[in-house]
Amino acid sequence: MDQAGIIRDLLSWLEGHLDQPLSLDNVAAKAGYSKWHLQRMFKEHTGYPLGEYIRSQKLKKSADRLTTSNEPILNVAISLGFDSQQSFNRSFKRQFGKAPGAWRRSVVQQHSKSLQS
């Protein structure tokens, strides 16, 4: 399989495993490459560093869960592998511009306004 195919397979695998711990070591072991080589290959094909991509995808999944459930923010953070609610809040705010609670409230407000229209 060529490198592009390997990265496609890896992206698909990552998508299905976002709710599991995804260290560079265990992702590299899954791909069958050293973590250094895998990171170079991944960035070359996607434009993103592997760790940044994984964090971004986990945050997108967390945003979906915050939107579609009343699950406590801490549960969402821990289930997606964040060490603490504080580290989750920082990462979430960096990616979405709002803390998770404020983001959830704004999405709920937008949804209720669209229902009233």
Buried (B, 14 or more C-beta within 10 A) or exposed (E): EEEEEBBEEBBEEBEEBBEEEBEBEEBBEBBEBEBEEBBBBBBEBBEEBBBEBBBEBBBEBBBEBBEEEEEEBEEBBBBBBBEEBEEBBEBBBEBBEBBBEBBBEEBEEEEEEEEEE
